[in-house]
Structure formats: C-alpha cells, structure tokens
Amino acid sequence: MKARLIAASVASLVLVGTSSLALAQQTTLRIFTGGQQRPDVMRQIVDEYMKANPNVKVEVEVGGATSEQQQQYLNTVLASRDSSLDVVLIDVIRPAQWAAAKWAEPLDSYLGADKEKVMSQYLPAYREANTVNGSVISLPYFADAQFLYYRKDLLAKHNVQPPKTWDEVKTAAQAVMKGEGNANLRGFETAGAPIEGTVCTYTVPLWGAGGTVTDTNGKLALSADLAKKPFELWGSMKQAGILPPNIAEIPTDRIRQNFQAGNLVFGMTWGYVWNRTQQDTDSLVKDKVGVVPLPGFTADKAATCIGGWQLAVTAFSKNKAEAVKLVRYLSSPEVSKRQAILASHLPVFPDVYKDPEVLKANPWFAEALPVVQTARSRPVTPRYNEVSEVVRTNMNAFLAGTKTEESALTEMRNRLGTILR
Amino acid sequence: MSTIESTLAPVAPPKARAKPGLSPIDRDERRLGFALLAPAFLLLFGVVVYPIVDLVVTSFQLNNLAQPWMGTPFVGLENYGRAMSDDRFWEATFHTGLYVLVTVPGAVVVGLGLALLANQPFRVKWPVRLGLLLPWALPLVFAGLIFRWFFEYTQGLVNNALLMVGLPAQAWLTDPTLAFIAICIAIVWKTSSFVALVLLAGLQTIPRSLYEAAEIDGAGKLAQFWEITLPMLRPAIVVALIFRTITAIQTFDIPFAMTNGGPGNSTETLAMYIHKTTIDFLDLGYGSALAVLMFIVSAILTAGYLRYTRRDPSARGH
C-alpha cells in the first residue's frame, strides 16, 4: 500500500515537472502603458508580434491617464523590486531617473555591435533622450511635441490666418469668439491642472523668450526678467477671457475633449489629438482641424516641448532577453509607421515622416519633422519628479489666481534652487 | 483587539503564573494557549509592529530612492529638523487641522440627524437604511471622483443648478476657498453615514421607558432630546468622534481625487504631502519622519478623547 502511494506521488511529481517544462517554453511578457498612449493600438501591434512569435504571450497593462499618475504606480512597483512588469512605456523625461534608480536594464549588451547602427537611425533628440551617461536605457516608441491645433473652418469664416505669434493668437481668438457669440466656445487651452503637462505650459513661453530652467550643467538658470514671461503671457490671456476661467482644472486630455466637442478655437497639445479628432465617432470637428507649429513671442522664435514615449526593460524582469526582443520590434520603423497611421503618433525615424501612407493619414506631418527636430527637453535630472512638481504647482496656482506672478516665481526659485544644487 | 482579549481570558486566567507547582494538565493548557495565540500575535507583529518600527528607523535615515548612490546613512533628527522649517509641512498640517475642525463636527451633526431619522418607526425601514449604508460602502476615491464631477466648471451639476437660478457659475475646484468647501461637503457626505450607523446603534440601546416616564412628567420632544437622548448617546458620540477624528487627520482620498491638492497646494493635507514625498519624490527618509509626526498627532488626540471617556461616569446611564 505504502509503496504504491510513493510510486503514485513520484509519478505525479514527474508529470508536474514535465508539464511545467512545456509551459516554460512559452514566455509571458507584461508591458505597461498609459491610458492616453493608445493601448488599443499597442494591443493590435503586439497581437501581430504574437502571431509571428508563437512562443511569446504579451499582456498589456493599462495605467493612469497622466504621466505622473503612471509614474506614481510604477514607483511603488519598482521600489519593491517587483518582477511583474517586463517592459514599461515611460515618458521622455524619465530615462535619467530610471537610470539613477537602476530600474531599467541597460540595453548596451543586448544591442552589442549593433548599438551605433541602431541608435543612429533615430532622430537625434531621441537618441540623446534614451542614452544616459553613454548607456542605452530605453528605446523610443513614438515621438511627440506640442503643436497649435486650430479650427480651420472658424478661422476661414472670420478671415483669420493661422497665428504665428502669441499676439496673433490673442487677436485671432478674440475675433472668432466675438464673431461666433457662442458662450460655450473657448479661445485657447493648454494644460493648467497640477499635472506633468503643465510643466510645458511654463517652459514653452520661457524658451520662446530665450530663457531656460537649467544650464548645461543642470544648475538652476532662471533669469529674473525671462522667468516671468510665461506668467505674463498666460495672465494676459486669462484676463482677456481667451483662457477659460477654469483653466487651472484642465489636464492634457480635456483639451482634446473640448476641441473634439467643438468648444475650442485653439489648443496647445500633442500629436495624438489629430487622429482622435479625425477618427472618433463623437468628434464634431472632423475635417475642420488644422495643425501648425506653436507660435512664439516673435514669429521666428517659437519653441515647443519634446514629448514622446520610450520602452524600457525593467531591471527586475525575469524574461529580459525576450523583453528586449519585443522592445526592439516595437521600436522599429515598421511599428513607427503603423502607429503613425493608426494613432497619429509622430515617428522617431526621419524617413517615416515622408512615407506616402503616413502623409495621407496625417497631412500635417510634412511640417512636423522640423518641429520635432528642434523641440526642447524639460530639465534632465534624477530628481525630475520634484522639479516637475514645483513648476506645475506654481503654474497651476498662478492660473487659478491664488498666487501672484511674484510669489509663484519666488517659490519656484527657492525650491528649485535646493533641488538643483 | 477585543477578540484577542476574549481569547486570552479563558486560556490564560490571571492566577496561572509560572508556578513550579503547576499540574501537567495546566502546563499543557498553557502551552496550547500560547500556541493558539501565536498566529494572531505574529500577524499583528508582521502588519503593525514591524512596519511602525521600520518607519521610525527610516525616519532617522537619509533614504532617497531617486539618489541611491547616497546610501542610507543615519542622520539623527535631521529629517525632523527639516520638517520644522518646511513651510509646506506647516501649510499641510494647517489644512489638515481645518478639515478636522470642519468635517468632524459636520459629520457628527449630519450623522446624528440621519440616525434620528433612521430611528423613526417607519413602516418600511430599508430605504433609509440603504441610504445610510451606500455612502459608507462606497470607496473614498469614488466619492471624490463623483463630487469632482458635481463641482466641475462646465459640466458639473452644481454650476448647472446655479445657472438655472440665475447665479454665475463658480470655479469650485480652482478657487482655494471654494475648493475647500467643496471637499468638506464631499467628506461630510461620505463620512456622516458611518457616524450615523454608530449613533443609530447607540439610539437603539436607550430604553423606551425613559421617554415614557418623561412624557408623563410633561417633557416635550425637545426637552426629551436634550435631557435623555443626548446624554445617553454620549458614549456612542465619543466613539464616533474618535474614529472620525482619526480618519479626518488622515484625509487623503477625497481631496486627492477632487483637486490633487490644487490650486497650487492650497488643499493639500498632511497625508497627501507624505504620499507626494514618498511615492512621487521617493524620499523615504523625510516621508517617514512626516508620517511619524502625523502618528504622534493622532495618538495625542485619541488619548485626549479616551481620557475624556474614562472620566465620563457613563455608568450613570446604565
């Protein structure tokens, strides 16, 4: 009796062993992306990858809608060295922090001799953004920059040209708003809620005026007269009623929603909005949208924030080799082209901008390449989360009218000064 | 806690001291008692004692995950010193104090009203009871999101109502005072149902005979409320106050969902600042010190309430 029992348990152990071996050949990879980065499109793309690689199963985990909400979640996962995520889509501002915290598996050894060749295909800005101290931390998934979205139909109706300066934005918005007489129609929106996107609401006019937050050594370099330009610009636009009274509660995606609902003349926002305005069934502005580079204080000195999302393999992944393969696929020209067509995600390869199919889906991409090439980075520092929080909180408080230009600026300088020592 | 005490009582009677003359059966019983207690003790140690000790230890360290090359050196009271000179800590503490001052009495007053309503001899009791339970069962962050939509500038119900009666729309969530009011309304709505449940339980222990006697003595409804209901309800009110105060000190979810601390950081609470410091900025050392400070404040306030209940001769009511 006993012998039979032992035999049976040995047999079952062997069975369990072989079946787990069979399972081990199938690798499951889990990729994390944000709700605003078109997880549906990523799902389509990884489904194709799974078809070509039957031994790999890819799960897509969708996180919060804003960059800092996603990072809050990732901070807890990665600080506890959790291995549940293999690949993570990270904002262009994060590689420095990820490298410092040792959360990303450096990709140099996986790329091997190919490293130079692979990296040289990308737009220079993304080559740099993904390389920290000579080490490749992540590979770009798609590029991004802020553009000026405008209502082609309304501007034409009121005989206004797409503006090239902030002053022209003001006059154009006022002309259209007055001409339309629609109480729901807002003049201009940019991100104003205390979220990551609001950092760009501050830096774009700052850069346009010739200022900068940090110098080349990463030290605070806000000069007094230039640092207040963004406050003056947005303050005057709020005063004139071009920015809505609730601008301080507008996060990035709300700009798209308002624009898509036909309630906005101008929006300062990112590449993904185009596809949504053209393809979403509830869009009221299909074929009524124009996209041009952002204005500046003078027409020849415009600036924009660089955006875009990068693919990092986490240092705690148990399937790093397979994860790197997936990342290299997702960061290929073919996938870049697919994303451009399916989601108006800006390509990270210069050639894809000229692809006829891509241009057919996104006519404005012809003008977008030089914008992406000259777009600027927010301060690069491992303590970026704190820098971002100081800038966005003060910009938000100013837009809400609870802080004056002086008090917002003083607090920004004091707190940034201690962080960027 | 009470379950532990009650299991402790039968297995370890007070006289069961480690006496040499303990019979083998008694010794066995003792061993069994400890064995039965061990899981609960280990669990409590794992989820309460260990984290608190770890928190206190971390609060004396420089421990910043964004700068791992700095290591985790012991820095003594530096993090606490930093808190004392950190304006934002004091602002957050001040906001938290305001939330406590407004929402604790607010929830008790509203909760008392709800409890009295639910205690009425309605023939159909379930609608009122359900109304009491629903806000309580709803996760805090959902309540925050719901109220954020209520107070939203263009699509919100509140502004819609204001416009309908001819008043101007208000920027509820981007004006510091209005945002504070909106958040307090949401918190009171969310938490008064818990208070009401506690008070309802208290109300049902008050003997009917007291009211009958009062009626015979000619006391009106109002006099009955002041002279019978409120004094008899005092222990329940204190319990509700303790729980509500502790949760109010920890206020996080509702302002986080409604304003994320904005505009600026004018609605940021201490718990939100701790969250931001540790989860956003990954500054575990400083965040832990802030958490210890918050813990001390909660402990002092709770001790105050407990002293008050002990002094209270509530036996008078029984």
Contacts between the chains, C-beta under 8 A, distances in Angstrom:
chain1	res1	chain2	res2	distance
A	68	B	280	7.1
A	71	B	280	7.7
A	72	B	279	5.3
A	72	B	280	6.1
A	75	B	65	7.8
A	75	B	279	5.4
A	75	B	280	7.2
A	75	B	282	6.1
A	76	B	279	6.3
A	79	B	65	5.5
A	79	B	282	6.8
A	97	B	66	6.3
A	100	B	66	6.4
A	100	B	67	6.8
A	100	B	68	7.0
A	100	B	69	7.7
A	101	B	65	5.7
A	101	B	66	6.2
A	101	B	68	6.1
A	101	B	282	7.4
A	102	B	68	6.4
A	184	B	154	7.7
A	193	B	260	7.2
A	193	B	262	6.9
A	194	B	260	5.3
A	194	B	261	6.6
A	194	B	262	4.5
A	194	B	263	7.8
A	194	B	264	7.8
A	195	B	260	7.7
A	244	B	153	7.6
A	244	B	154	8.0
A	245	B	153	6.9
A	245	B	169	7.9
A	245	B	171	5.3
A	246	B	153	3.5
A	246	B	154	7.0
A	246	B	171	5.2
A	246	B	173	7.6
A	246	B	174	5.8
A	247	B	174	7.9
A	248	B	171	7.6
A	248	B	174	3.9
A	248	B	262	6.7
A	248	B	263	5.2
A	249	B	152	7.5
A	249	B	153	6.4
A	249	B	171	7.6
A	249	B	173	5.1
A	249	B	174	5.1
A	249	B	262	7.7
A	382	B	66	5.3
A	382	B	67	6.3
A	383	B	66	5.4
A	383	B	67	7.3
A	383	B	281	7.5
A	385	B	66	7.0
A	385	B	280	5.2
A	385	B	281	5.5
A	385	B	282	7.3
A	386	B	66	8.0
A	386	B	280	7.8
A	386	B	281	5.1
A	389	B	276	7.0
A	389	B	280	6.5
A	389	B	281	7.4
A	393	B	261	7.8
A	393	B	262	7.5
A	393	B	264	5.6
A	393	B	265	5.7
A	394	B	264	6.8
A	396	B	262	5.3
A	396	B	263	5.8
A	396	B	264	6.0
A	397	B	262	7.4
A	397	B	263	5.2
A	397	B	264	2.7
A	397	B	265	7.6
A	397	B	266	7.2
A	399	B	174	7.7
A	399	B	263	7.7
A	400	B	171	7.6
A	400	B	174	4.2
A	400	B	175	6.9
A	400	B	176	7.7
A	400	B	262	6.8
A	400	B	263	3.1
A	400	B	264	6.8
A	401	B	174	7.9
A	401	B	175	7.6
A	401	B	263	7.8
A	402	B	175	7.5
A	402	B	176	5.2
A	402	B	263	4.8
A	402	B	264	5.4
A	402	B	266	5.8
A	403	B	264	5.7
